[in-house]
Amino acid sequence: MEFIAHRDELDFVAHIATAPAESAVVFVGEPGIGKSNLLEAARRESSIQAVLLHANPAEAAWPLSGFSRVFASIDDSRAVEFGGRFTLRSTEPQFMFAAARDLLSLLRGLSLPPLLVLIDDIDKMDLESQTLLGFMAGRLAGTGLRFVASAERLAEDSPLAGFQQREVHRLSIDESVELALSDLGPGTDPGTLQIIAHQADGNPLVMMEAARSLSHEQTLGREPLVLPCRPSETIKNTAAYRLAGIAEPQWRMLETIALAPVSHITALTRTSTDDIDALEDILYSGLALAHGQYVHLVEPLLRSYLYWDMKPRERREQHARLVELNEGVDDRLQVWHSSFATPDAALTDDLLVAATRFANDGDINSAVELAERALLIAIDLEDHHALLFRFASALSSHAELDLAERYLLHVRFDQNSSALNMRLAGDRIAIEFEKSQMVPTGDVEAAVSLYGDDDPSGAVHLLSQASVLHAVRWEVDEARRSCLLAEKFTSRANPRALAAHKEALGVVDATDNVPGNEPPTARISSESLQALSPQSLVTFAATLTYRERYAQARRVYAVLFSKPEADPLATDWAHTLACTNELRAGDFHRARLAIEDWLAISLPVTSRRSVRSLMLAWYAFSKERFDESKAHGEECLELASAERNPSVLARLFTHRGQVALLEKNYDEAVRVLLLADATAAQIENPSLLRHVADLVEACVATGRMREAEAVLRRMIEQQKLRPTKWLDLAIARSRALVAPDDVSPTLFREAAAGYDGTVYSYDHGRTLIAQAERLGRLGHAQAAEHAATAATAAFEQAGATLWARRFVVQAETPPAVPASAVLALLTPEEREVAEMVRKGFRNREIAAELYISLRTVELRLTHIYRKVGARSRSHLASLLN
């Protein structure tokens, strides 16, 4: 079995191995939890010499047999010889302690190099060995030995009490699925493995045993599963330990609860007060858990053991009794028990309806068991596809995409059922996008081609859905193509489909920033917003965000988040957009809060998406957790490449460019911003990515004036087609950056005056900081200081604390440097210009004196400032004097 988890435990062992002080730890856990694999992996990864010993239970009757094996593992002939001659005069505590003390003295005298001793199943060693090792565990200083052991469990009076005790954690559902996939191969149905993973309850060995017991058709998701899973020997051993000492009334109650994935308390206790007492005892023991009027066993492994430990006839009789007890209490559980008491294919529909109700209530595990039971007793699924489709849709709406996809595999509608087939295609396409973040365009077009003429409303819905998904990826051309194809069917579509088409057009036009389909400027009433579906709210809010209506978008997001019945996937998408909304508005305070709110409702299916990693990279950087930010950035790069998502890659490069500008690493800024520019080549809306003004700044700082002017011209051309407030401000800042020194102060003043203080505080600060740097270079110290102060205030308002501190760091007085050392950093041409600055010449005078252009003087000065660390013209003169 390949070891793929328990990373925290491995890191802890690595810490023990490299720590200066010797120590001992024992990892405890149930059979099959992965203790042996943990020790084997620790041996492979150890940075110091390591030995792995497996206790032999057959030797437990021989005193000191285990201890001698430990001593024999020490690579020193003196230790081996001593271990072979060692005997105990008595097993009385005082003699055991004295013997352990002598052993420790010997080991300290040997001056052994560090050695990691790994002992598997130490609790199966003979008692004398455990006692000696337990005495030594807390007194290993100076011996060079580190003990790491494993045990199933330790009693309170265990002789190994000297070991630090840590529990091996169970695998998560995702880790269990990954473990099984590594063994069964990538073609295995993930929905099937998710069901098995829940049944295995995080036990790796049980997971592997259950996965390997599947038939080929079950592995592919084509055959139903028998639930609960039949217990293996591992399950029986674990359950027997957990249930030891349970009294007869409680045992009977546990068996009754085990007959269903969930049980109604009223049905369990309606026959006798003794049943009430038994249930109370079970709940108090922690073996079962109650939620409202329902109760279920906490550990699926116990349920498996209890269920299959009953005789078949006894189970059937108990199911029949529970049919009567659930009458008038819970019809869903009544039909569940009926399907076992008197198996009948006629119950298939009732089971699927009950499963859908459980899914809508959020009880996914119970829903799955009822659905699997329905599939098992059905003679032919052909008559049940509509209900099975409804069940899969309920799972999908709760973000259970692997499970939904598993049940959609069984759904086959007649070719004449165009509307149902179109809906089926829509669900499958939505699931595919949520899992891969890619739009299956071919599947969309195939469904429209097959069923569009007979179901024009369904075609419009599906194509509108596809256009919105393309817009999410900033694939504007593909989104418009889907909208144009939808228009072929709009004349015959119903009002609901036409509304979806209008919403799609709105978000596509907003993403592309072209006039038309703009949201109303008047405030929409709360009642009207509440009446919209979650999907419509998200689409509307996205349209507002990309139309620079940040305050209105914020309100729509708040309405969506307050909806108790909101689709989890739609809500997750809304959280992504809410973060984007605040970042685009330049309000970093709100952006951080939005990301924190998003993290609080994390969904497993969305936890590894490139856009999430991108937001986390920005968040960690803004919190000055730079290593964490870098790690998230690398993860984003990997995920975005797998998703083939250039929009996220371009945003990542833009973020890295802004970081490089903050750090004044201008060459790196040019490199990554050009990468962003190339990655987003298909995006014609410069206000979407918002990297162009940064690219202009980076090009100017590195003397690439032609490139900077070319980017500015491109911005001006796009402004005519796609005008936005942000682009107006970016152009004004870029014009000031590329302008000659004699006109740039005026242009910077005009650029700074364009901000009204309500939005874009961060961009305002960027303009002011560029203004301060230019004024300082021109020798206008007072004006530069004023601009720097205003920039700091703008950054503080935006929450851009790192940028706010930029001038504080610059203002610190550097140690004095000899003028000769400063000049030594410059080329002969730069020294000529620097000397004339020291003498008080202005730029035009320098150009005339040296017979060079004014632009050449400006470029040489830029390079001089960077080389010597000068903040302004006056600062350069002071360095040279």
N, C-alpha and C positions, 0 to 999 in steps of 0.2 A: 504494500500500500504506500503510495507516494505521500510524503509528508509535505503539506502545503500550508499549515496554519500554525497556531501557537507561537506567533512571532514575539509577543510580549514575554512569554516564558523563556524563549531562547535569548532574548536580549538580557533578561535577568541573569541567566547562567553566564553569559559573556561578561557581565559586570562582576560576578563572583570570581570568575577566572582571572580577571585583570586587576581586581581590587588589591590594594597593598596588604590588607588584613585578611587572614585566612578565615573561612566560615563554612557552615554546613547548612544545607536546605533539603527538605524532602517535599516532593510534589505528590499530592494525593488526588485521587479521582477514581470514579467507578470503572469497572472493566470495560475495555474498548475505547476509552476516552482519548488515548494516544500518548500515554506516558512513555511507553517503550520507544516509540518513534521520536518523542521529544528528546530522550537521552541519546539516541543514535544521531539525531541531527546536531545535538550539542557537541558530541564527539567529533563529527565531521567539521564543524565550524569553529572549534576551539582554537584560540590563538596560542595556547600553551599546550604542553604534552598532556594527553588525556587517555584514560583507559576506561573501558566499559565492561562491567561485570554483571552477569545475570545470576541472581540467587537461585539455587537449586532446592526446591521444596523437599526433595527426597533426602537431602542431607540435614534437614532441620532437627533430626533426632541426635545428631552428632555434635556435641558441644564444641564451640569455637571453629566449626568447619567454615562458616561464612567469614569469620575474622581472618582465618589463615589465607583465604582467597584474596582478601583485601591486601594483606601484607605481601603476598606473592606478586601482586600487580605492581608493587613499587620497584622500580628498576635500580635496585641497589642490593648487592649480595649480602651486606651486613643485615639489612632489614629482612630479607628473605630467610636468612639463617636464624635470626632471632624469632621470627614468626613460626618457624618450624619447631623450635625448642620450647616455645612458650606454653606454659600450663598454668592452670588456676589451682591454688590451694583450697579455695572455697568459693561458693557462689553467694556468700553473705555480702551485703552491700559494702561493708568497710573493706573487705578483701578485693572486691571488684574495683572499687575506687582506687585502691593502692596500685593494683595491677595497671589500670588505665593511666595513672600518673607516671609509673615507670616507663610505659610505652611512649608517652609523650616526651619524657626526658630523653629517651633514646632517639626519637625522631628529630628532636631539636639539635642533638649532637651530631647528627648525620649531615646537616646543612644541605638538605635536598633542594634541587631546583623546583620551581612551582609545578605541581602536578594536580590535574583535575581528575578525581576518582568518581566515576559515575556508576551507581549501584541500582540496578533494576530490581524491583520487588524486594526491597530490603526487609519488608515486614514478613517475608517468607523465610528469612534466615533463622537459625537457631537462636534461642532466647539469650544465651550467653554472649553471642556475637553482637546482637542488638544492644545489649546492656553496655558492653565495652564501647561500641561505636557511639552510643548515646552519651556516655560520660565524656568521650573525647571531643564530641561535636562542638561543644561550647568552649573548648580550651585548645584550639588548633594553632594559636599564634606561635610563629617561629618554626612550625613543622614543614611549611611549604605545601601542605595538603589542603585541597578544597574538596569537600564531599558534596555531591549532588545525587540524591536518591529518589526513588519513586516507591509509592505504597498505595494500596487500595484504600485503606483507611487506618487511622491511628486512634486507639482508645485513649481516654483521658490519662490513664496510668501507664501509657506505653513507655517502654524503656528508651524509646527514641525521642523523648520529649526535648532533649538538648538540640535537636535539629529545628531550624526555622521552618515552619510549615506553610506551604502555599498550595492553593487548589488549582488544578488544571481546568481552564475554562472550556465550556462546550463550544462547538462550532456554531457560527451563525448559519442561517438558511443559505446565504450566498456561498459561504465557505464549504458547506456540505455539498451543495450542487457542484461547485468547482472540483471538489474531491472526486465525486462520482464521474464527472465529465473527463477528468484526467485518466480514468480507468476505462470507461465505456466508449469514449470517443466523442467528437463534436456533433455527430449525427443524432445523438440522443435527444429526445424531446425534453426541453427545459421545464415545461409544465409538469410532466410526470416526475421529474427529479425533485421539483419543489414540493410535491405532495409527499414523496418518500422522505425528503429532508425533514418535513414537519413530523412525520411519524418516527424518524430516528432521533429526534429531539437533541441534535447536536453531538451525538455519539458517533465518532468516525467509523468505528468497526461495524456498528449496527447499520450505518448508512451504506457501507460497502457491501455488507451481506444482503441488505434489501435490494440494492441496485443490481447486484449480480444474480439475484433470484428472478428478475424480470424476464419474461419471454421477449423474443425479438420484436413482436408486434407491440407489446407494452412499452418497450424501449423507444419505439418510434411514436408512441402516443395513440396508436390505433386500436388498442384493446383496453377495456376498463380494468381498474385495480380492485383487488379485494382488500377492504379496509375494515378494521385496523390490520396492519401487516401482521403476518404470523410471526411469533417470537422465535428468535434464534436462541442458542445456548447462552449467548452474551446477555440477551434481554432477560432470560430466565434467572441467570445468576444475579443480575443487578436488581431485578424486581424482588427476588427472594430476600435479599438483604434489606431492602426498603420496607417490606411488609412483615418483617419478623416481629412477633409479639402482638399482632393485631387480633383483637378479641372477635369472637364469632359474629355478634350483631354488626360490628363495623365491617367485617369481611363481607357479609351478605350485602350490606349497603354499597360497598365498593364495587362488588360484582354487578349490582343493579345499575349503578352509574356508568360502569364500563360498557354497558350494552348500547349506548348511544353516544355520539360525539358531544352532546349536551343534554341535560335533563332538567325538567321543570320540578322545582322544589315541591309544589303542591302535589304532583303525581307521585313523587317519591315518598311523601309523608302522610298521605291521606288515609292509610289503612290502620296505622297504629302510632301511639305516642312513643313507643320504643324506637320506631324509625326516625322520629324527630331527634331523639337523643343520640342515636347512632350517627345521623348526619352532622349534628353539632360537634361530636367528637372528631369526625373525619375533617371537618372544616378547621377545627382547632389544631389538629395535627399538621395541617399544611398539605395533606395529600390531595385535597380538592379545593376549588376556589368558586365562590359564588359571585354572580353578577346579576343584581336585581333578583328576579324570580328563577334564575337558571344557575345550574351548577355543573362543573365539569372537572375531571381529574387533571391535576396540574401537569403530570408527566405522561406523555403518550406511551412511553415504554411500559409503565405500570398498567395502562389500559389494555395494551396488547397482551400482556401476560394474563391479566384477569379474564379478559374476553375469551381467549383461546384455551385457558385452563378449565373452563366449564365444559361439560359434556354437551354434544350437539342437541340432544333432546332437552336437556335442562335449559339451554339457551333459548330454544324455541318456545318452551313453556313460559319462560320469563318474559319473552317478547310479547306473547299472547296476553299475559297479565298486564303488561304495560300499555297495551292497546286500550284496554278497559280503563286503566287509571288515567290515561291522557285524554279520554273522551270529555269534551267540554273544557279542557284545560289548554291543550296545544295540539291543533290538528296536524301541524307539521310533524311533530314527533309521533303522533298517532299513525300517520301513514308510513313513517320510517319503521316502526315496530311491526306494523301490518305486513310490510314487505318481507319480513323474516318469519312471522308467525304463519302466514299463508301466502307464500310467494306467488305473485300473479303479475303477468306482463301488463295487465290493465292498470296497474298502479304506477306505471312509468310516468305518465303525464302528471299525476299528483305529486310524485317525488320531484319532478323538475320544477313544478310551480313552487313547492316548498323550498327547494334549493335556491331558487331565485329570490324568494322572500328572505331567507337567511343572508344571501349575498347583499341584498339591499340594506339589511340591518347591519352589515359590516362583519358578520360572523362567517368569514370565508372558509374556515376549516370545516365547520358543520355543513356549509353549502356544498363543498366539494364531496364530502362523504355521501350526501344524499344524491348528488348527481352521478357519482360512480355507481351507487346502488341502482339507480335508474337505468344506466347503461348495461349493467349486468343482467337485469331481469327482462330487458326489452327483447322482444323477438325480432323485430325489424324497426330500425330507427327512422325509416322513411316517413312515418306518420307523426314523428315527434320533433322534426327539424325546427319548426317555428319556435317551440318552447325551448329547445336547446340553444337556439340563436339568442333568444331573450335572456337566457341564463348567462351566456358568454358576454353579452352586452353589459349585464349587471356587473360581472367581474371586471370588465374593461373600465367601467365608470369608477371603480374603486382602485384603479391603477394596478390590478392584478393581470398584467399583460400576458405573461407566460401561460397562466392558467386559462385565460380567455382564448388564447391562440390554440391551446390544446383542444378545447371543446369546439371551436370553430372548424377544426379538422374534420369533425364528424358531420358538419352541416352541409347538406346538398339539396338545393331547391330545384324544382322542376324548371326547365328552360323557359317555360311560359310564364313563370312567376318573376317578371322583370323587376317589379318594385322590390321584392324581397332579395333578389340577387344583387340589385344595386346597393341596397342597405348592407348586405353581407360584404360586398366589395369595399364599401366605405369603412366598415369596421376593421377589415383586414388591413387596409391601407393606413388607417390611423394607428393601428398597433405597430405596423412595420415602421412608421415614422417615429413613434415614441421610443421604440427599441433601438433603432439605428440612426435616427436623426437625418435620414435621407428619404426623399419623396420617390416612391415607386411609380414613376411617370408611366412606364409601360403598362402596369396593372390598371392605372386609371383609364388610360386610353382604350385598353381592351374592354373594360367594363362598359364604357360609354358606347363603344362600337357595337357591342352585343345587345345592350338593353336600352340604350338612350332613346331610340325612336319610340319604343313602347312605354318608356317611363321618362318623359322629358324633365319632370320636376326632380326626379332622382339624379338625372344627368347634371342638371344645374347645381344641385347640392354637392355632388361629388367633385365637380370641376371647381366650384367655389372653395371647397375644402382644400383641394390641391393647390389652388392659387394662394391661399393664406399660408399654407405650409411652405411654399416656395418663398413667400415674402418674409417668413420667419428667418430663412437662410439668406435673405437679401438677393435672391435670384429673381430679379425683377422681370427679366425677359421671359423666363419660364412662367412666372406668375401671370404676366399679360397674355401669354399664349393660352393658358387655361381659361382666362376670362373671355378671350375672343371665341374659344370653342364653346363655352357655355352660352354665348349669345345666340348660337344657332338653335338653341332649345328654349330660350326665354319666352318666345311668343306663345308657347303652349304650357308654360310652367305655372304652378300655383303661387299665390302671394307669399307663402313662406319661403319657397325656393328663390323667388325674386328678391326678397329681403336679404337672404344669405348672399346672393350675387352682389347686391349693392354694398353690403358690408365688406365683401372681398375686394371690390373695386376701390373702396375707400382706403383700406389698409395698404393696398398695392400702390395707389397714387400717392399716399402719404410717405411710403417708404422711398418711392422714386422722387418725391417732392415736385410733382407737376400740378398745375392748377386743375381744379375740378374735384368733385366728390368730397368737398371739405365739410367737416362736421359743423353743425350750427354754432354760431357765436353766442347765442343766448344760453343762459344757464338752464340745464335740463332738470326737471323736478326729480326729487328723490323717488317719488312713486313711479315715474317713467323708467328710471334706472332699475328699480327693484323688479319691474315687470320683465326685464330682459333676461335671457338665459345666460348662464355663466360664460358660454362661448362667445355670445354676442357682446357681453360686457368686456371681455378681454380684447376682442377685435376692435371695439370702439375705443378702449383705453389706449391700445397701440396706435391707432390712428391719431389720437390727440397727442401722444408723446412725440410722434414723428412730425406733427404739424406745429411743434413748439408751444403747445397749450398745456404746459406742465401742471399748473394748479388744477385745471379741469380734469386732467388725467389722474392726478393724485386722488381726487374725489371719487372717480369711478373705481379705482383700485380699492379704495376703502369700502365702497358699497359691496364689491365682490367678496372681499375678505370677511365681511359681516354675514354673508349668506351661509346658513347652516347646512344647506343641501348642495353646496357647490361641488362640482366635479374636482377631485384631487389633482388631476392632470391639468385642468384649466387653471386651478388656483396656483399650481406650481409655475405654470407659464406666466401667470399674472405677476407673481413675485419676481420672476426674472425681469419682466418689463418694468416693474415698479423700481427696481434697482437702476435699470437703464434710464428711466425717466429722471431720477435725481442726479445721476451722473451727467446727463445731457443738460440739465438745468444748472449744473455747476454748484450744486448744494451737496457737499461731501458729508456734512452732518447727517442729513436725511438718508443719503446713500448708504452710510454705514448701518444706520438703524434698519433700513430696508433689507440689507443683507442679513443682519442678525435675525430679523423676523422670518426670513426665508429659511435660514438654517434650522430654526426651531420646528419647522414642519417638513423636514427632509423626507423624501420618498425613496425607497431603495431603487426604483426603476430610473430615477432621475439623478441619483447620487454621482454617477460617473458620466457626466456630460461635459463637453468642452466649455460651454458657456458658463457652467457652474464653476469650473476650475478657473476660468478667466476672472469671474467676479471675486473669487476667493483670493486670487493672486493680487488683485487691486486692493482688496480689503486688508490683507496681511501687510502689504506695503504701506498703506495709509496708517496702520497701527505700528509701523516701524519693526515689524517682524520679518526681516529681510530674507533670512534663510527659508522661512516658511513660504514667503511670496515666490521665491525662486522655484521651490519644489512644485507649487501649484502651477506656475508658469510652464514648467517642463511637462507636467501632466496635461495641461491644456494643449500644448503642442502635439503631444501623442494622440490625444482623443480627437482633436480637430482634424488631424491627418486621417485617422480611421474613419471619421464621419465625412471626410471629403468636404469640409466646411470652410471655404476660403474667408467667409465673413468673420468668423471667430479668429482665424489665424491673423487676418489683417488687424483686428482689434487688439490682439496680443502684441503684435509688432508696434502698434501705435502706443500702447501702454509702455513698452520697453523704450520706445523713443522718448517719451516724456520723462521717464526715469533718467535716461542718459542726459537729457537737457538739464534736469535738476542737478545732476552731478557734474555738469559742465564737461561731459565727455562727448564733445561735439562730433568727432569722427564716427563714434559708435551710433550717435543719434541719427546721423545721415544714413548710415548703413541700414539700420532697422526700419527707419521711416521710408526709405526707398523700397525695402521689402514689403512694407504695408501697401505702398503705392502700387507695386507690381501685383501683389496678391489680390488687390481690390480693383484690378484694371477694368473689370466688367461693370463696376458700379459708377454710374455717371453723376450721381448726386454727391457732391463733396461734403454736404452737411451731414451725411449719414455716418461716415467713418471719422471725419473731423481730424485728419492728420495733416492737412495741407499747410496750415499756418505754422505748425511745428516744423514741417519740412523746410519751409522758407527760412525760419529762424536758424535751423541747423546749417543750412547751406550758406547763409550770410556769415555765420560764426566761423566757418571753415574756408571762407573766401570763394565759394562757388556761386558767384553772383549771377552768372548766366542761368544756371539751373534754378536759382531762386526766382529770377525774373520770369522764367518760363512757367514755373508753378503758379506765380501770381497771375500771369496772363490767362492761364487755364481757369483759375478761380473766377476771374472777371467775365470770361466767356460763359461759364456755367451760371453766373449770377443772373444773366439775362433770361435764361430758361428756367432756372430753379431758384428763385430768390428766397432767402430766409434771413431772419434777423441775425442768426449766428454767422452766416456767411458774410453779411455786411460788415460785421465787427472784425471777422478774420481778415477780410480784404483790407480794411483800414489799418490794422496792425501790420500786415505784411507790406503794404505800401510804405509805411514808416520805416520798416526794417531795411528795405532795399534802397531807400532814398539816400541821396548824398547828404553829407553832414550839414550843409547850409539850409536844407529844407526839412530835414527829418524832425527837428524839435517841434515845428509847427504841425507836421503830420501826426506826430505822437500825441500832441495835445488834442487834436481833432479826434483821433482814434479813442483816446481815453474818455472824451466827452460823450461818446456814443452810448455808454452804459448808463442805464437808469437806476441801477441799484436793486432791482427786483429779481433778476435772474442773471446768470453768467458772471457771478462774482469771481469765480476761478479764472475765467478768461480775462476779466477786467484786471485781475492781479498780474496775469501773464503779460498783458499790454503795458502795465505800469512798470513792471520789473525790467522789461526791454527798454522802456523809455529811460529809466534811471541809469541803466548801463550805458546807453548812448550818450546821455547828458554828462555822465561822469567821464566818458572817454573824450568828450569835447571840452572838458575843463569847467563845466557849469556845476560846481560842487554843491552849492546850496539847492539849486533846482533838482539835482540828482537825489539829494537827501530827502527832499520833499516827496519826490515820486516814489522813492523806496519806502518811505513811511506809509504812503497811500497804498502801495502794493501789499505791504504787510497787513494793513487793515482789511483789504479786500480778501486776502487769503484767509485771514482769521474768520471773516464772515462766511466764507465758503467752507471752512473746516479743512483747508489744505495746509495743515500745520507744518509739513516739511518745507513747502515753498515759503511759508511765512518766516521760517528761520533762516532762509538763505542769506538775507542781507545782514542778519545778526552775526552770522559766521564771518561774512566778508568784512564786517566792521572791526573785527578784532585786529589789533595792531600787530603786524608781524615783526619778528626780530630784525634789527638793522642789518642790511647787506651791503658790503662795499660796492661802490659804483663800478669798479673794474670787474667785479664778479657778475654784475648785471649785464654789462656790455659784452662780456665773454659769451653770453648765451645767444647773441645776435649775429646775423650775417653782416658782412661789410655794408651792404645796402641798407639794412635795417638800422645799423649803428649811425649811419648818416642822418636818417630821419629822426632817430632818438635824440641825437645831439642838438638838432635844430629845435625839437620840442623843448629841450632843457633850456635853450636860449630864449624861448618865448615866441617862436615863429608859429603862425597859424598854418592850417593845411594848404590854403591857396598859395601862401608865401613859400612854403616848402616845395610845392609843385613847380613854381616858377624858378626857384633857385636851383633845383636839381634837374630841371628840364624833363619832368615826368608828369603824367596825368594826375588829376585830383583823385580819381578812383584808385590809382596805384598807391598814392600816399595813404588813403584810407585802409587799403588791404594790408599794407606793411604795418600800419599802426595796430590793426587788429591782431596780427601775428605777434607783434612786440608785446602787447598787453597780455596775451595768453602765455608767452614764454617767461615773462618776468613776474607775472602775477599782479600787474597793476590794475587798480580799480577805475582809474580815471587819468586824464591828461596831467592833472596836478600831482596825482600820486606818482606817475612815472617821473615827472620832473624832480620830485623829492627823492626818489630812489637814486636818480643819477647825480644828485647834489650831495 
